Amino acid sequence: MADTEVKIYSLTTCGHCKATKRLLSECDVAYDFVDVDILEGDERKTILEDVKLLNPKCSFPTIKIGDTVIVGYKEDEIKEALGL
């Protein structure tokens, strides 16, 4: 698990996104995140294209744990993907 890359595509106004970040922090899991709603222009367009590849509905949070993609705050699925 230590080598598993964890990335969250989130919105600053999303309660489920905040809960996901809080869960990972409480579990001492290192993660990267992108708050998509504060991006602008080409950067935002590029990130949204990345999200759509993982989650065609482009909903948030979209969480990538290694090769696993989880859409939404699903605590049990997140912990399972992390091996917790």
C-alpha positions as CSV (number, residue, x, y, z in Angstrom):
1,M,0.0,0.0,0.0
2,A,2.9,2.3,0.7
3,D,3.7,2.5,-3.0
4,T,0.1,2.9,-4.1
5,E,-0.6,6.3,-5.6
6,V,-3.7,7.9,-4.3
7,K,-5.3,10.9,-6.2
8,I,-8.6,12.7,-5.6
9,Y,-10.4,14.9,-8.0
10,S,-12.6,17.0,-5.9
11,L,-14.6,20.2,-5.5
12,T,-14.0,22.7,-2.7
13,T,-17.7,22.9,-2.0
14,C,-18.3,19.1,-1.9
15,G,-19.0,17.5,1.5
16,H,-18.2,14.0,0.2
17,C,-14.9,15.3,-1.1
18,K,-14.0,16.8,2.3
19,A,-15.0,13.5,4.0
20,T,-12.8,11.5,1.6
21,K,-9.8,13.7,2.4
22,R,-10.5,13.5,6.1
23,L,-10.7,9.7,6.0
24,L,-7.4,9.4,4.2
25,S,-5.7,11.8,6.6
26,E,-7.1,9.9,9.6
27,C,-5.7,6.7,8.1
28,D,-2.3,8.3,7.5
29,V,-2.6,7.8,3.8
30,A,-0.6,10.2,1.6
31,Y,-2.6,11.5,-1.3
32,D,-2.6,14.1,-4.0
33,F,-5.7,16.1,-4.9
34,V,-7.0,18.6,-7.4
35,D,-9.8,20.9,-6.5
36,V,-11.2,21.1,-10.0
37,D,-13.6,24.1,-9.3
38,I,-10.7,26.5,-8.6
39,L,-8.9,25.7,-11.8
40,E,-9.3,27.9,-14.9
41,G,-8.9,27.8,-18.6
42,D,-6.9,25.1,-20.3
43,E,-5.8,23.6,-17.0
44,R,-9.4,23.0,-15.9
45,K,-10.3,21.6,-19.3
46,T,-7.4,19.2,-19.2
47,I,-8.2,18.0,-15.7
48,L,-11.9,17.5,-16.6
49,E,-10.8,15.4,-19.6
50,D,-8.7,13.2,-17.2
51,V,-11.6,12.8,-14.8
52,K,-14.0,11.8,-17.7
53,L,-11.5,9.0,-18.6
54,L,-11.8,7.6,-15.1
55,N,-15.5,8.5,-14.5
56,P,-17.6,9.4,-17.6
57,K,-20.3,11.1,-15.5
58,C,-17.6,13.4,-14.2
59,S,-18.9,13.5,-10.7
60,F,-17.0,14.1,-7.5
61,P,-15.1,12.9,-5.7
62,T,-13.4,10.7,-8.2
63,I,-10.7,8.8,-6.4
64,K,-7.9,6.8,-8.0
65,I,-6.1,4.3,-5.8
66,G,-3.5,2.5,-7.9
67,D,-5.6,1.1,-10.7
68,T,-8.8,1.2,-8.8
69,V,-11.3,4.1,-9.4
70,I,-14.0,4.9,-6.8
71,V,-16.6,7.5,-7.4
72,G,-18.2,9.1,-4.4
73,Y,-17.4,8.7,-0.7
74,K,-17.6,5.0,-0.2
75,E,-15.6,4.4,3.0
76,D,-15.6,0.6,2.8
77,E,-14.5,0.5,-0.8
78,I,-11.8,3.1,-0.2
79,K,-10.4,1.2,2.8
80,E,-10.5,-2.1,0.8
81,A,-8.6,-0.5,-2.1
82,L,-6.0,0.7,0.4
83,G,-5.7,-2.6,2.1
84,L,-6.9,-1.2,5.4
